Amino acid sequence: MYKDQTISTPGKPLGKALLYTLPMFLITFMFLTGGRPDFTDTTQTVALLTTFMGMNLLYFLMHFTGKTDRYRAVIFIIFALSLSFTLIKNMVEIRNSMSFSQADIVECKIPFCHLVIPMMIIPAAFTKSIIFPGTIIGGFADISSMVVLWLIATLVLGRGFCSWGCFYGGWDDGFSRFRKRPALRKISDSWKWMPFAVLLMVALTAALTLIPTYCDWMCPFKAVTEFEQVTNLESGVKAGVFISLFGGLVVALPVMSRKRTQCSFLCPLGAVNTVSNKVTPFTIKIDKTACNECYKCVEVCPLFALTPDDVKRGKASVFCSKCGKCVDACTKKAIHFGIKGVPAGTMKGFSRNLFLFVSFLFIAVFSSGSIMFTVRSLLNLIF
Amino acid sequence: MKRIGKIAGITWAFAGLILIIILFPGLNGFSRALAKMPFMKINPNYTGGEIAFSDSLPGYKFEIRKPVFDGLWKERTHGFVQLDWRGDFPEKISDTIDFDRDGCNDFRVTIDTKTPETDIEPLHNKVGSLNVSTSTSYGWTLRVNISK
């Protein structure tokens, strides 16, 4: 039985780790400052430097310690919290409430999120239009920018988007780390196919009704972002569903099982990202010659992406989000980040360095805006 | 064959690296290019449809939009029509509407924008119930359910 023991995975020497961090240091500085650093506003400067240094420290630690998931989870969870904080603060300042009104829908002012994408494909093909009351381009979270960000991220990272880019996944991930040992161990891994059923259902119902049904009725993250004003029975039921799903699938089950149950059992975009995992160049490989079949990797995988059969086959299934938890847990260093086409057990360091650079750069730049906003708001609150 | 696979894999991985590096500086340009695609417009069920008729009155503008019956591949039998009052509109709106401009009044609307109580009196059997009546950043919007 796997215990949460500290497993030594040697990282790089200090100098080498610093050298590997340098390109990330320079490129994130360029992206976070827009190439024109402006240090005139003290609060903004502190927020910028805190975010920038914090991110690069995490990246450095990934190289220095050889651990991936431990430091990925920090930025991933902070991203989820800061994004919710940013959204809620904006809404409370603009509307005095976390809920949006009929006027916001009529004026197409609802911020777009990537979870709508699976529902807008069929209507876009048939009606040549987008079934969402947002803005096509310009303003906060416009449709074009979010689609481009997701499209490129899913092409490059596949389901890695779910652990390195999704600003909701951090909620599940965070709650799944609350307990040291799972209280609920026996969850059938066949539930991991459920998102495909959800995807089919919401894609069809959205096509028939021209309403993004998942957002309208099922999204647990409405509970921590924004939801329709409760004005009648229907909107009351919807709010109840959002809160129940959040409480059950994002809080209670992850705490009890140490698994990311919302991502594993419900998310329709996760199902789409699972398909794009076939295209991405990055993968998780298992060197069968080094593997002692202890199945610690199977036990720690938060997305049910590894089974004993996968271990015997020498690679993770398409459900893998490349979070690195299994890599950190492997005492034999048999499981590692890999590149498709490159045999397992070879070019391990190169593959990990390349994947970490790509995935960390994505989450660092993608999350920087909301993290800086949150730090700045907290500073303003304190001082 | 294995060597070709290996080279292809590494090449694709480096292409991924380049894609992520150019993603953020190029996001504005990529988004604008995507926004120009023919399907990148908001469905009339959300926008309220195109403006069919507008009338400028002292201090405000009144607009009637084209009825929206949009379905997935064909028009639905049930839809809505949207009316907008823009600018400094009266506190109490009372009007008789002929939304399809056929010379016959379709419904009578009374709105007290302070309360905001809204009454719809159908004058034709194609007019149904009230869908939305709300203040907006530009004035007031009314949506009334209609059928063909």
Interface residues (C-beta under 8 A of the other chain):
Chain A: I27 F31 S101 Q102 A103 I105 V106 E107 C108 I122 P123 A124 A125 F126 T127 K128 S129 I130 I131 F132 P133 G134 I136 I137 D142 I143 S144 S145 V147 V148 L149 I152 A153 L155 V156 L157 A207 L208 L210 I211 T280 P281 F282 I339 K340 G341 V342 P343 S351 L354 F355 F357 V358 L361 F362 V365
Chain B: K2 G5 K6 I7 A8 G9 I10 W12 A13 F14 A15 G16 L17 L19 I20 I21 L23 F24 P25 L27 F30 S31 R32 L34 A35 P38 F39 M40 K41 I42 N43 P44 N45 Y46 T47 G48 D70 G71 L72 W73 Q82 V132 T134 S135 T136 S137 Y138 T141 R143
